[in-house]
Amino acid sequence: MSATDVQAEAEPTGWDAVADLPPSAKLVAKVLEYDDRLTQSQLAEETMLPPRTVRYALTRLEDVDVVDSRFSFTDARKRVYTLAIDA
């Protein structure tokens, strides 16, 4: 087993990865768990967090591969975020 394999096994995934993130990222993940697809502005409204905090939370969630994003079909300037954790 190579060092890369050992490192990959040691990194938490799913909700375990979210547990190590800041509270804002946990809140965004929970909101996405209940509301399947939301834009960044919708997440800011739902969580009552400032847009900058939501942006930071989404970046952290993307870093641990628990959030997927796609361009919105209704407005290509916006991205729609979904949770990538199996329940």
BAFI-3210 file (N, C-alpha, C; in Angstrom, 3 decimals, decimal comma, padded with zeros to 6 digits):
// residues 87
n [1|2|3|4|5|6|7|8|9|10|11|12|13|14|15|16|17|18|19|20|21|22|23|24|25|26|27|28|29|30|31|32|33|34|35|36|37|38|39|40|41|42|43|44|45|46|47|48|49|50|51|52|53|54|55|56|57|58|59|60|61|62|63|64|65|66|67|68|69|70|71|72|73|74|75|76|77|78|79|80|81|82|83|84|85|86|87]
n.u [000,853|000,616|001,833|000,018|-002,372|-002,797|-003,114|-005,453|-007,301|-007,358|-008,602|-011,583|-014,955|-018,124|-020,630|-018,845|-016,668|-017,826|-018,220|-015,824|-015,727|-016,332|-019,053|-020,789|-020,525|-021,545|-024,202|-025,041|-024,767|-026,722|-029,062|-029,043|-029,469|-032,175|-033,438|-033,276|-031,961|-030,311|-029,529|-026,700|-027,620|-030,171|-029,434|-028,204|-030,417|-032,036|-030,387|-029,859|-027,366|-024,591|-023,909|-021,161|-020,203|-021,656|-020,576|-017,936|-018,475|-019,535|-017,279|-015,575|-017,105|-017,079|-014,379|-014,099|-015,537|-018,399|-020,408|-022,048|-021,965|-023,731|-024,436|-027,204|-030,245|-032,174|-030,930|-027,941|-025,894|-025,860|-025,131|-026,227|-026,511|-026,050|-026,339|-023,925|-023,953|-024,768|-027,707]
n.v [-001,176|002,171|005,437|007,353|005,912|005,287|007,844|008,643|006,858|007,751|010,225|011,822|011,245|012,247|012,936|012,799|014,268|016,779|017,300|018,286|020,856|024,493|026,012|027,452|026,147|023,658|024,343|025,236|022,826|021,272|022,689|022,284|019,584|019,360|021,074|020,465|021,692|024,707|028,171|030,341|032,788|032,023|030,214|031,970|033,435|031,421|030,454|032,708|033,837|036,018|036,770|036,527|034,785|032,492|031,944|031,308|029,046|027,296|026,958|025,602|023,267|022,265|021,716|019,388|017,669|017,362|018,821|019,552|021,572|023,277|025,040|027,238|026,500|028,374|030,825|031,481|032,847|032,193|029,670|026,442|024,647|021,421|018,815|016,312|013,950|010,739|009,747]
n.w [000,000|-000,905|000,174|-000,609|-000,796|001,902|002,970|001,630|002,712|005,323|005,285|006,207|005,016|003,560|005,991|008,101|007,213|007,106|009,779|010,743|009,856|009,855|011,791|010,062|007,601|008,274|008,778|006,234|004,833|006,139|005,483|002,728|002,786|003,358|001,519|-001,692|-004,046|-004,246|-004,859|-004,263|-003,218|-002,355|-000,379|001,422|002,215|003,384|005,479|006,863|006,914|006,123|002,652|002,003|003,978|003,372|000,860|001,623|003,211|001,279|-000,325|001,449|001,808|-000,797|-000,987|000,525|-000,943|-000,652|-001,697|-004,712|-007,649|-010,204|-013,261|-013,311|-014,966|-015,463|-015,114|-016,250|-015,033|-012,433|-009,951|-009,005|-006,059|-004,673|-002,240|-001,862|-000,422|000,549|002,152]
ca.u [000,000|001,442|001,520|-001,185|-003,508|-002,978|-003,652|-006,828|-008,124|-007,416|-009,423|-013,002|-015,843|-019,528|-020,916|-017,640|-015,872|-018,540|-018,069|-014,596|-015,824|-016,927|-020,517|-021,501|-020,526|-022,478|-025,551|-025,314|-024,950|-028,021|-030,098|-029,043|-030,022|-033,622|-033,816|-032,399|-031,139|-030,431|-028,456|-026,006|-028,493|-031,216|-028,808|-028,027|-031,740|-032,485|-029,540|-029,724|-025,943|-024,179|-023,475|-019,728|-020,065|-022,187|-019,561|-016,845|-018,974|-019,619|-015,903|-015,105|-017,846|-016,563|-013,029|-014,196|-016,366|-019,741|-021,353|-021,888|-022,558|-023,987|-025,029|-028,657|-030,875|-032,969|-030,032|-026,592|-024,954|-025,937|-024,847|-027,155|-025,738|-026,725|-025,539|-023,436|-023,799|-025,883|-028,324]
ca.v [000,000|003,374|006,508|008,017|005,081|005,442|009,184|008,655|006,129|008,491|011,417|011,548|011,521|012,428|013,747|012,843|015,392|018,007|017,487|019,032|022,184|025,540|025,941|027,969|025,089|022,631|024,876|025,206|021,416|020,833|023,314|021,569|018,253|019,462|021,733|019,760|022,545|026,131|029,062|030,959|033,794|031,309|029,685|033,094|033,750|030,313|030,321|034,042|034,166|036,957|036,109|036,203|033,601|031,373|031,671|030,617|027,730|026,474|026,630|024,561|022,045|021,759|021,199|018,013|016,932|017,011|019,676|019,670|022,794|023,316|026,298|027,260|026,501|029,587|031,980|030,914|033,584|031,621|028,251|025,742|023,734|020,239|018,028|015,086|012,948|009,785|009,744]
ca.w [000,000|-001,011|001,114|-001,108|-000,405|003,350|003,188|001,138|003,673|006,573|005,145|006,422|003,896|003,917|007,177|008,937|006,717|007,479|011,229|011,018|009,239|010,703|011,957|008,891|006,585|008,754|008,582|004,794|004,469|006,658|004,660|001,451|003,019|003,335|000,264|-002,619|-004,916|-003,929|-005,287|-003,137|-002,602|-001,623|000,839|002,343|002,750|004,246|006,666|007,458|006,978|005,079|001,415|002,056|004,834|002,598|-000,159|002,314|003,609|000,071|-000,720|002,365|001,508|-002,073|-000,726|001,050|-001,915|-000,189|-002,409|-006,161|-008,186|-011,645|-013,694|-013,281|-016,282|-015,611|-015,141|-016,368|-014,184|-011,087|-009,770|-008,110|-005,204|-004,128|-001,311|-002,506|000,631|000,594|003,481]
c.u [000,897|001,005|000,254|-002,429|-003,822|-003,600|-005,112|-007,762|-008,319|-008,322|-010,895|-013,822|-017,258|-019,703|-019,726|-016,744|-016,510|-018,339|-016,842|-014,632|-016,441|-018,452|-021,292|-021,582|-021,486|-023,921|-025,932|-025,558|-026,315|-029,172|-030,188|-029,580|-031,551|-034,160|-032,824|-031,452|-031,389|-029,263|-027,793|-026,892|-029,646|-030,669|-028,609|-029,353|-032,211|-031,691|-029,451|-028,257|-025,624|-023,697|-022,001|-019,479|-020,565|-021,178|-018,392|-017,258|-019,047|-018,241|-015,365|-015,804|-017,385|-015,174|-013,048|-015,172|-017,723|-020,818|-021,006|-022,513|-022,665|-024,540|-026,542|-029,197|-031,644|-032,120|-028,591|-025,551|-024,886|-025,577|-025,856|-026,345|-026,617|-025,776|-025,182|-023,152|-025,013|-026,408|-028,209]
c.v [001,238|004,415|007,252|007,242|005,236|006,794|009,238|007,935|006,916|009,716|011,073|011,913|011,727|013,332|013,808|014,006|016,720|018,314|018,311|020,464|023,200|025,415|026,438|026,909|023,971|023,066|024,820|023,764|020,909|021,428|022,613|020,146|018,275|020,108|021,292|020,657|024,005|026,900|029,648|031,991|033,137|030,717|030,788|033,464|032,683|030,230|031,599|034,401|035,194|036,204|035,703|034,933|032,358|030,964|030,895|029,199|026,797|026,058|025,506|023,226|021,429|021,145|019,761|017,165|016,496|017,871|019,671|020,979|022,682|024,685|026,171|027,277|027,792|030,850|031,476|031,676|032,996|030,144|027,680|024,684|022,610|019,507|016,700|013,986|012,037|009,724|008,424]
c.w [000,000|000,016|000,688|-000,716|001,075|003,650|002,756|002,108|004,959|006,495|005,329|005,185|004,407|005,126|008,127|008,518|007,112|008,961|011,591|010,487|010,199|010,772|010,740|007,797|006,982|008,516|007,102|004,342|004,931|005,850|003,308|001,594|002,898|002,063|-000,796|-003,422|-004,598|-004,518|-004,049|-002,448|-001,840|-000,327|001,872|002,997|003,740|005,553|007,481|007,716|005,902|003,834|001,420|002,888|004,104|001,520|000,445|002,698|002,403|-000,415|000,146|002,090|000,184|-001,883|-000,216|000,222|-001,391|-000,843|-003,890|-006,596|-009,698|-011,989|-013,683|-014,713|-016,524|-015,694|-015,103|-015,551|-012,784|-011,105|-008,787|-007,369|-004,695|-003,203|-001,974|-001,485|000,580|002,028|004,181]
res [m|s|a|t|d|v|q|a|e|a|e|p|t|g|w|d|a|v|a|d|l|p|p|s|a|k|l|v|a|k|v|l|e|y|d|d|r|l|t|q|s|q|l|a|e|e|t|m|l|p|p|r|t|v|r|y|a|l|t|r|l|e|d|v|d|v|v|d|s|r|f|s|f|t|d|a|r|k|r|v|y|t|l|a|i|d|a]
***
